[in-house]
Amino acid sequence: MKKSTPPVHQIELRIVELSELFNSMDPTPFHHRDLDIDAQEFLESWALEFPQGSHFRIIVHIEKMPKEDPAPLVAEAIHNYFQYKVVLLKRNLRVLLQEGRTSLLIGLCFLALCLLGADALAGFSNNTFLRVLKESLLIGGWVAMWRPMQIFLYDWWPMVRRGRIYSNLGRASVHVAPWKD
């Protein structure tokens, strides 16, 4: 069966001058600079609207075009920025999964202790207070499993999706064109 090529989605960004694309507080060389918060959020918000396997074509329209062709600089800056975001996201995912494993170990130990305590109290079914304590131990033990279950069932996969989008933005085809009304 022939594998279909992923769709290419076009994202257009309009700026007055090239400096608006970059974070003015970042002291690093121009092609390694952070993107401006507004530009970065604009690109991300549009990219996240599409399926995670999508490829992107980014067109930056500049009203006041510089004398030199800014296309290589803009392409390198966008690629560097989103590749860096992939590295950060992978690090955050690794930390989250480590937290999940630690939470799971703690939760299982606590659940085991609560189940042992509840079993020890099972013989006192006549005493209302001890029955309430037994049920509280069961509930508390399962509540302790909440965080690891949340991490392993829900928290990691949006990060993986975002990472794939960042990776695709980091490889996007970037073009610069003059802004025409």
N, C-alpha and C positions, 0 to 999 in steps of 0.2 A: 504494500500500500504506500502510495506516494505521500510524503509529508508536505502539508501546505505551508507556504511561507507566512509568517506573522504579518498582520496589517501594519502599515506605516501611517502614523497619525501626525498631522502637522500642527505645530503650536507656533503662533505668531506673537511676538513681543514688540511693542512700540516704545521707543525712548527718544528723547530730544537729542541728547549727546551721549557719547560712549561712557563717560564717567558715571552715569546713572545706573549702569549695569553692575558696578562694583561697590563693595562696602568701603566707604571713605575712611573708616577707622582702622582698616587692616593695613599694617605697615609692610607686608611682604611684597615681593616683586609683582608687577601687574598681572602676569599670566597665572600666578598662584593665588591671587587674591580671592577672598570670599565674595560670592555674589551678594548684591544688595538684597536685603531681607524681602523687599517687595517683589523683586525679580525672581528670587528663589521660590517664594511662596506661590507666585503666579505660575511658574513652570511646574512646580510640584502639584498644585491643585488641578491643573489641566491634565497632567500625566496620570494622576490617580483616578481620573474619570474613565480611563481606558483599561482594557484587560491587561493583566500583568505581563503577558508575552508580547505586547505591542512594541513596535519599534517607532522611533520618533524622528521627525524632521523639524528642526527649530529654525525659524526665520526671525532674525532680529532686524527690525526696521529702525533706522536712525535718521532723525530729521537733519541734524548738523553732522554730515559725514566728515570724518577726519581726512586729511590729505592722503595718508597712507591707507592701504587696504586693511581694515580692521578684522577681516574674516578669520585669519589664522589665530589672532590673539583672542578673539571672542570664542572660537571653537575650543581652543586649548583651555581657556578659563572655565567654560561650562563643563568640559570633560573632566578636568581636574577636580572641580568642585563636587560633582556628583560621584566620582570615583572615591573621593575622600568620605562622602556621606555613606557609601557602601561599607567602607572600612569601619567607620564609627558604628553603624548599625550592626555589623557582624560582632563587634566587641560588645555592644549592649545586649545582643541576643545570647552570646556566650555567658555573660553575667546573669541574665535572666534565667537561663537554663541551670546554671550552677545554683542560683537561689532556689529554683524549683526542686532540684535534687536534695538540697539541704532541708527545705521545708517538708519535702516528702518523708525524709528520714525522721525528722522531729515529729511530724504528724502521725506516722505509723507507730512510733514508740509510744506517743501519748495515747493513741487509739488503743493499742494493746493494753496499756495500763488501765484505761477506762473500762475496757471489756472484761479484764480480770477482776476489777473492782465490782462491776455490775454482776458478774457471775457469783462473786462472793456474797453479794447482797440478795441474790435470787431466792435463797431459802427463807428470807424474812418477808414473805408476801402478806403477812397479817398486819405488819406495821406500816402505816401510811407514810410516815416520814422516810423510812428506809426504801419504800417503793419509789417515792419521788426522787430520792437520792440516786437510786439505781437508774431510773429513766434519765436523770440529769447527766449522769456519767456517760450513758450511751449517746445522748445528744451532743454533749461536749466533745466526746471523742471524734464523732463524725464532723463536727464543726471545725475541729483542728485540721481536717483534711481539705478544707475549703480552698486555702491559698495554693497548695500544690496542684489541686485539680484545676483551679482557674489558670495557673501558668501553663500546664501541660495540655489543657483542652482549648483554651481561648487566647491567651496572651501572645504566644510565639508566632502564630501563623500570620497575623497582620504585619508583624515585623518582617517576615520573610517576603511577603507580597511587596511591601514598601522597598525592601532591598532589591528586588527584581526590577521594580520601576526605576529606582536610582541607577542601577546598573545599565539599564537600557537608555536612560537619559545621559549617562556617562559615555555612551557609544553613539549618541544621536548624530545625525547629519546636521551640521550647523551652517547656516547661510546668513550673510549680512546683505541688506538691501537698503537703498535710500527710501525714506518715508515719503510716500506720495499720497496726497489727499484725494 
